[in-house]
Amino acid sequence: MLERDVLSFIKKYPDKPAPDSEFDSLALRVFRHQFKNNKNYRKFCEIDGKTIVRVKTWREIPAMPALGFKELVLTTFPVKGARRVFRTSGTSGKSSRGAHFFETLKLYDAAVPGPFRRHLLGDGKKRRFFFLTHSPLEVRDSSLSYMMGVVNRKFSRPAGLFYVKKDAVLCDKLIRDLSREKSPVMLLATAFSFKAFLDYLRAHKIKLKLPDLSRVMETGGFKGKVREVSKAELYRACSVYLGIPKKYCVSEYGMTELTSQFYRRATDGFFEGPGWMRTLVLDKATGKEVKNGTPGVLMHLDLANLGSVAAVLTEDIGRTVDKGFEVLSRAKGSELRGCSLSYEEFIRS
């Protein structure tokens, strides 16, 4: 019943804001479900003094720190019944990687297409997709690769191709394949893979002129793998070496701990989410909501996170702007202390 209602909500608001009253009503139902059926989350909420009786609005729903997905099992169902497990990136084995368990992928599959279409396919033109990511068949525990598989099946015409194998970008093959295209294409990449490809083009003095109306979607950071570059540098290189102007570049913001995604056009500066998501900015010292435009820790509430926890406290510093939010930096551990005192108490208990 609740899953059906969340699915209906997603289908109803794929590209427009949902009324606050409707969102609030469904968010509270999701919270009650998770409080009753997610043992670790319920204990966390009780330590924070936030029970079903006390929480009156979605803004009061306790947000589980992203760290909780590394240290706890957060499910509303028996974990052995999980159909898929998505894991966060890590370098020292599964013990250091967060895990998001899914009993079903219905909500995931429903949440991806609408926002993607709105931000990347607004002109209705068909494009072939070129993915600078691992194939979902190769890396089954990557939520990003799974998402790429969804948009490939749903939108790429003909079927898209993947150009990362064993963490290496197949630059020569990608150049050959792109050079043959006569119709607009879509390049989808992590920032790390995208920079590697652009650096390869620069080093080999290759400049491609992709068909007009081609698009780029990039996501994620560099995670210490290479020298960080600004988005402005990335988009400038995209124009020079691919012939795709900034106005056709879009950034995606997603987390393994979330089911849904945010998008930002390069010409805008802020991320927007679909109607079934909300974002708060919390004071780093007190954990209280701050005024519009004031920097703080980002908290996202994703109703599609039905089988885990809907409210997730990130490790990103940002602020609300216009109709969305912008990401300013990553938070240091000490900066999150005020927002996660209940979690620290929960872990000690």
C-alpha positions as a Python dict, from the first residue, in 0.01 Angstrom:
ca = {
    (1, 'M'): (0, 0, 0),
    (2, 'L'): (268, 252, 102),
    (3, 'E'): (501, 151, -180),
    (4, 'R'): (213, 191, -426),
    (5, 'D'): (142, 541, -291),
    (6, 'V'): (507, 647, -318),
    (7, 'L'): (516, 515, -675),
    (8, 'S'): (202, 714, -757),
    (9, 'F'): (358, 1025, -604),
    (10, 'I'): (673, 980, -817),
    (11, 'K'): (465, 942, -1133),
    (12, 'K'): (257, 1246, -1042),
    (13, 'Y'): (549, 1484, -979),
    (14, 'P'): (835, 1385, -1213),
    (15, 'D'): (909, 1740, -1327),
    (16, 'K'): (722, 1980, -1101),
    (17, 'P'): (718, 2061, -727),
    (18, 'A'): (474, 1874, -509),
    (19, 'P'): (245, 2074, -278),
    (20, 'D'): (390, 2093, 73),
    (21, 'S'): (78, 1941, 228),
    (22, 'E'): (89, 1634, 3),
    (23, 'F'): (461, 1586, 55),
    (24, 'D'): (430, 1629, 431),
    (25, 'S'): (150, 1375, 458),
    (26, 'L'): (336, 1107, 266),
    (27, 'A'): (670, 1183, 434),
    (28, 'L'): (516, 1128, 777),
    (29, 'R'): (370, 795, 663),
    (30, 'V'): (713, 690, 537),
    (31, 'F'): (869, 797, 868),
    (32, 'R'): (617, 596, 1070),
    (33, 'H'): (685, 291, 854),
    (34, 'Q'): (1059, 322, 900),
    (35, 'F'): (1033, 395, 1272),
    (36, 'K'): (828, 78, 1322),
    (37, 'N'): (1025, -155, 1095),
    (38, 'N'): (1387, -31, 1092),
    (39, 'K'): (1525, -136, 1432),
    (40, 'N'): (1848, 63, 1420),
    (41, 'Y'): (1676, 374, 1292),
    (42, 'R'): (1406, 351, 1560),
    (43, 'K'): (1670, 336, 1834),
    (44, 'F'): (1849, 634, 1679),
    (45, 'C'): (1523, 833, 1672),
    (46, 'E'): (1437, 745, 2033),
    (47, 'I'): (1775, 867, 2156),
    (48, 'D'): (1703, 1192, 1973),
    (49, 'G'): (1362, 1211, 2140),
    (50, 'K'): (1187, 1194, 1802),
    (51, 'T'): (905, 941, 1808),
    (52, 'I'): (596, 889, 1593),
    (53, 'V'): (396, 1096, 1842),
    (54, 'R'): (640, 1388, 1852),
    (55, 'V'): (730, 1426, 1485),
    (56, 'K'): (464, 1648, 1326),
    (57, 'T'): (627, 1758, 998),
    (58, 'W'): (885, 1631, 752),
    (59, 'R'): (1129, 1896, 877),
    (60, 'E'): (1136, 1719, 1216),
    (61, 'I'): (1215, 1372, 1078),
    (62, 'P'): (1553, 1263, 1220),
    (63, 'A'): (1826, 1239, 957),
    (64, 'M'): (2059, 942, 972),
    (65, 'P'): (2422, 1045, 904),
    (66, 'A'): (2563, 890, 587),
    (67, 'L'): (2818, 721, 814),
    (68, 'G'): (2533, 505, 944),
    (69, 'F'): (2523, 318, 614),
    (70, 'K'): (2880, 205, 682),
    (71, 'E'): (2834, 105, 1044),
    (72, 'L'): (2475, -21, 1059),
    (73, 'V'): (2224, -233, 871),
    (74, 'L'): (1942, 7, 785),
    (75, 'T'): (1648, -184, 642),
    (76, 'T'): (1274, -212, 702),
    (77, 'F'): (1285, -576, 588),
    (78, 'P'): (1498, -885, 671),
    (79, 'V'): (1837, -809, 519),
    (80, 'K'): (1867, -1160, 374),
    (81, 'G'): (1572, -1068, 153),
    (82, 'A'): (1764, -790, -22),
    (83, 'R'): (1748, -813, -401),
    (84, 'R'): (2039, -573, -451),
    (85, 'V'): (2306, -405, -239),
    (86, 'F'): (2469, -84, -355),
    (87, 'R'): (2797, 8, -188),
    (88, 'T'): (2977, 337, -149),
    (89, 'S'): (3324, 380, -295),
    (90, 'G'): (3615, 267, -77),
    (91, 'T'): (3973, 153, -98),
    (92, 'S'): (4019, -88, 190),
    (93, 'G'): (3758, -356, 141),
    (94, 'K'): (3387, -389, 207),
    (95, 'S'): (3425, -316, 579),
    (96, 'S'): (3495, 50, 498),
    (97, 'R'): (3216, 82, 243),
    (98, 'G'): (2861, 187, 313),
    (99, 'A'): (2581, -48, 206),
    (100, 'H'): (2231, 44, 88),
    (101, 'F'): (2003, -261, 75),
    (102, 'F'): (1704, -283, -161),
    (103, 'E'): (1423, -536, -124),
    (104, 'T'): (1290, -424, -462),
    (105, 'L'): (1413, -189, -735),
    (106, 'K'): (1066, -67, -836),
    (107, 'L'): (1110, 273, -673),
    (108, 'Y'): (1463, 311, -807),
    (109, 'D'): (1351, 237, -1161),
    (110, 'A'): (1059, 481, -1125),
    (111, 'A'): (1264, 763, -972),
    (112, 'V'): (1538, 787, -1237),
    (113, 'P'): (1365, 868, -1572),
    (114, 'G'): (1155, 1178, -1495),
    (115, 'P'): (1424, 1411, -1360),
    (116, 'F'): (1677, 1283, -1616),
    (117, 'R'): (1440, 1356, -1903),
    (118, 'R'): (1359, 1702, -1770),
    (119, 'H'): (1719, 1818, -1732),
    (120, 'L'): (1888, 1639, -2022),
    (121, 'L'): (1631, 1556, -2286),
    (122, 'G'): (1405, 1856, -2284),
    (123, 'D'): (1424, 1900, -2661),
    (124, 'G'): (1282, 1550, -2722),
    (125, 'K'): (1558, 1450, -2965),
    (126, 'K'): (1686, 1092, -2976),
    (127, 'R'): (2053, 1043, -2893),
    (128, 'R'): (2295, 756, -2857),
    (129, 'F'): (2456, 743, -2513),
    (130, 'F'): (2828, 700, -2450),
    (131, 'F'): (2904, 607, -2089),
    (132, 'L'): (3240, 681, -1928),
    (133, 'T'): (3145, 453, -1640),
    (134, 'H'): (3151, 82, -1569),
    (135, 'S'): (2869, -121, -1716),
    (136, 'P'): (2605, -230, -1462),
    (137, 'L'): (2677, -586, -1573),
    (138, 'E'): (3040, -546, -1469),
    (139, 'V'): (2989, -367, -1136),
    (140, 'R'): (2664, -482, -980),
    (141, 'D'): (2712, -302, -647),
    (142, 'S'): (2746, 46, -799),
    (143, 'S'): (2432, 259, -776),
    (144, 'L'): (2572, 493, -1042),
    (145, 'S'): (2628, 209, -1289),
    (146, 'Y'): (2278, 80, -1218),
    (147, 'M'): (2133, 425, -1283),
    (148, 'M'): (2326, 442, -1611),
    (149, 'G'): (2173, 109, -1706),
    (150, 'V'): (1824, 248, -1641),
    (151, 'V'): (1872, 556, -1861),
    (152, 'N'): (2039, 343, -2128),
    (153, 'R'): (1738, 113, -2152),
    (154, 'K'): (1490, 398, -2130),
    (155, 'F'): (1639, 666, -2352),
    (156, 'S'): (1944, 570, -2562),
    (157, 'R'): (1862, 512, -2929),
    (158, 'P'): (2031, 290, -3034),
    (159, 'A'): (2160, 117, -2719),
    (160, 'G'): (2448, 297, -2550),
    (161, 'L'): (2805, 180, -2504),
    (162, 'F'): (3031, 170, -2196),
    (163, 'Y'): (3395, 279, -2208),
    (164, 'V'): (3544, 207, -1864),
    (165, 'K'): (3705, -131, -1807),
    (166, 'K'): (3894, -213, -1489),
    (167, 'D'): (3894, 157, -1392),
    (168, 'A'): (4054, 267, -1721),
    (169, 'V'): (3883, 482, -1985),
    (170, 'L'): (3901, 326, -2334),
    (171, 'C'): (3995, 658, -2493),
    (172, 'D'): (4101, 535, -2839),
    (173, 'K'): (3785, 331, -2888),
    (174, 'L'): (3568, 619, -2763),
    (175, 'I'): (3734, 862, -3005),
    (176, 'R'): (3679, 625, -3298),
    (177, 'D'): (3316, 566, -3211),
    (178, 'L'): (3235, 933, -3150),
    (179, 'S'): (3400, 1030, -3477),
    (180, 'R'): (3150, 815, -3668),
    (181, 'E'): (2842, 979, -3519),
    (182, 'K'): (2639, 1211, -3741),
    (183, 'S'): (2349, 1270, -3499),
    (184, 'P'): (2356, 1433, -3152),
    (185, 'V'): (2507, 1219, -2878),
    (186, 'M'): (2502, 1211, -2499),
    (187, 'L'): (2823, 1165, -2298),
    (188, 'L'): (2767, 1051, -1939),
    (189, 'A'): (3070, 1035, -1711),
    (190, 'T'): (3211, 1068, -1364),
    (191, 'A'): (3414, 1386, -1327),
    (192, 'F'): (3726, 1168, -1288),
    (193, 'S'): (3666, 973, -1611),
    (194, 'F'): (3561, 1285, -1799),
    (195, 'K'): (3879, 1469, -1700),
    (196, 'A'): (4089, 1165, -1798),
    (197, 'F'): (3931, 1164, -2144),
    (198, 'L'): (3971, 1539, -2192),
    (199, 'D'): (4334, 1518, -2076),
    (200, 'Y'): (4394, 1242, -2332),
    (201, 'L'): (4249, 1458, -2609),
    (202, 'R'): (4464, 1751, -2500),
    (203, 'A'): (4782, 1544, -2475),
    (204, 'H'): (4729, 1397, -2824),
    (205, 'K'): (4622, 1731, -2974),
    (206, 'I'): (4283, 1589, -3078),
    (207, 'K'): (3979, 1812, -3111),
    (208, 'L'): (3646, 1647, -3186),
    (209, 'K'): (3350, 1841, -3317),
    (210, 'L'): (3053, 1643, -3201),
    (211, 'P'): (2718, 1693, -3376),
    (212, 'D'): (2515, 1999, -3278),
    (213, 'L'): (2284, 1956, -2976),
    (214, 'S'): (2510, 1690, -2822),
    (215, 'R'): (2499, 1682, -2442),
    (216, 'V'): (2723, 1605, -2143),
    (217, 'M'): (2623, 1479, -1798),
    (218, 'E'): (2898, 1459, -1538),
    (219, 'T'): (2873, 1348, -1179),
    (220, 'G'): (3082, 1309, -868),
    (221, 'G'): (3420, 1440, -762),
    (222, 'F'): (3775, 1318, -788),
    (223, 'K'): (3811, 1158, -441),
    (224, 'G'): (4182, 1237, -428),
    (225, 'K'): (4259, 1041, -747),
    (226, 'V'): (4383, 1340, -947),
    (227, 'R'): (4425, 1713, -911),
    (228, 'E'): (4084, 1865, -856),
    (229, 'V'): (3966, 2099, -1130),
    (230, 'S'): (3682, 2348, -1118),
    (231, 'K'): (3360, 2288, -1306),
    (232, 'A'): (3444, 2596, -1511),
    (233, 'E'): (3770, 2436, -1627),
    (234, 'L'): (3591, 2111, -1709),
    (235, 'Y'): (3322, 2283, -1914),
    (236, 'R'): (3578, 2501, -2092),
    (237, 'A'): (3775, 2191, -2196),
    (238, 'C'): (3450, 2028, -2305),
    (239, 'S'): (3385, 2317, -2542),
    (240, 'V'): (3740, 2319, -2680),
    (241, 'Y'): (3795, 1945, -2728),
    (242, 'L'): (3440, 1816, -2790),
    (243, 'G'): (3263, 2117, -2934),
    (244, 'I'): (2989, 2098, -2669),
    (245, 'P'): (2910, 2442, -2522),
    (246, 'K'): (2855, 2501, -2153),
    (247, 'K'): (2480, 2544, -2198),
    (248, 'Y'): (2456, 2176, -2293),
    (249, 'C'): (2645, 2050, -1985),
    (250, 'V'): (2461, 1921, -1679),
    (251, 'S'): (2592, 1808, -1339),
    (252, 'E'): (2423, 1522, -1154),
    (253, 'Y'): (2438, 1494, -774),
    (254, 'G'): (2366, 1154, -630),
    (255, 'M'): (2460, 938, -334),
    (256, 'T'): (2463, 564, -279),
    (257, 'E'): (2262, 639, 34),
    (258, 'L'): (1984, 795, -176),
    (259, 'T'): (1758, 646, -442),
    (260, 'S'): (1693, 967, -637),
    (261, 'Q'): (1914, 1230, -799),
    (262, 'F'): (1953, 1608, -825),
    (263, 'Y'): (2059, 1795, -1139),
    (264, 'R'): (2218, 2130, -1216),
    (265, 'R'): (2256, 2298, -1553),
    (266, 'A'): (2604, 2445, -1594),
    (267, 'T'): (2450, 2784, -1662),
    (268, 'D'): (2239, 2783, -1344),
    (269, 'G'): (2457, 2716, -1041),
    (270, 'F'): (2210, 2530, -821),
    (271, 'F'): (2085, 2173, -795),
    (272, 'E'): (1717, 2086, -823),
    (273, 'G'): (1545, 1770, -705),
    (274, 'P'): (1216, 1607, -806),
    (275, 'G'): (887, 1653, -625),
    (276, 'W'): (945, 1359, -389),
    (277, 'M'): (1267, 1506, -243),
    (278, 'R'): (1334, 1793, -3),
    (279, 'T'): (1661, 1946, 122),
    (280, 'L'): (1740, 2127, 445),
    (281, 'V'): (2058, 2310, 542),
    (282, 'L'): (2153, 2255, 907),
    (283, 'D'): (2378, 2453, 1137),
    (284, 'K'): (2708, 2271, 1186),
    (285, 'A'): (2712, 2338, 1560),
    (286, 'T'): (2348, 2293, 1661),
    (287, 'G'): (2190, 2078, 1389),
    (288, 'K'): (1908, 2332, 1355),
    (289, 'E'): (1780, 2457, 1019),
    (290, 'V'): (1953, 2777, 907),
    (291, 'K'): (1816, 3072, 711),
    (292, 'N'): (1802, 3067, 333),
    (293, 'G'): (2148, 3139, 188),
    (294, 'T'): (2340, 3054, 506),
    (295, 'P'): (2599, 2775, 467),
    (296, 'G'): (2553, 2454, 662),
    (297, 'V'): (2538, 2075, 635),
    (298, 'L'): (2301, 1941, 369),
    (299, 'M'): (2024, 1699, 468),
    (300, 'H'): (1817, 1531, 197),
    (301, 'L'): (1482, 1361, 241),
    (302, 'D'): (1406, 1111, -36),
    (303, 'L'): (1068, 938, -24),
    (304, 'A'): (1197, 674, -266),
    (305, 'N'): (1426, 553, 16),
    (306, 'L'): (1131, 357, 149),
    (307, 'G'): (1321, 43, 250),
    (308, 'S'): (1597, 218, 446),
    (309, 'V'): (1582, 574, 587),
    (310, 'A'): (1428, 864, 400),
    (311, 'A'): (1621, 1143, 575),
    (312, 'V'): (1998, 1134, 521),
    (313, 'L'): (2252, 1376, 667),
    (314, 'T'): (2530, 1422, 413),
    (315, 'E'): (2893, 1521, 456),
    (316, 'D'): (2847, 1816, 219),
    (317, 'I'): (2847, 2183, 310),
    (318, 'G'): (2604, 2387, 105),
    (319, 'R'): (2333, 2651, 109),
    (320, 'T'): (1989, 2698, -36),
    (321, 'V'): (1961, 2928, -338),
    (322, 'D'): (1669, 3015, -562),
    (323, 'K'): (1471, 2693, -618),
    (324, 'G'): (1746, 2454, -507),
    (325, 'F'): (2082, 2434, -334),
    (326, 'E'): (2450, 2459, -414),
    (327, 'V'): (2735, 2247, -280),
    (328, 'L'): (3025, 2448, -138),
    (329, 'S'): (3265, 2187, 3),
    (330, 'R'): (3299, 1859, 187),
    (331, 'A'): (3259, 1876, 564),
    (332, 'K'): (3541, 1781, 795),
    (333, 'G'): (3458, 1534, 1070),
    (334, 'S'): (3467, 1802, 1338),
    (335, 'E'): (3225, 2022, 1141),
    (336, 'L'): (2956, 1753, 1159),
    (337, 'R'): (2972, 1709, 1533),
    (338, 'G'): (2681, 1937, 1618),
    (339, 'C'): (2458, 1763, 1365),
    (340, 'S'): (2541, 1409, 1474),
    (341, 'L'): (2547, 1409, 1854),
    (342, 'S'): (2246, 1176, 1864),
    (343, 'Y'): (2424, 935, 1632),
    (344, 'E'): (2738, 935, 1848),
    (345, 'E'): (2523, 865, 2154),
    (346, 'F'): (2346, 587, 1964),
    (347, 'I'): (2677, 421, 1868),
    (348, 'R'): (2797, 435, 2231),
    (349, 'S'): (2473, 283, 2362),
}
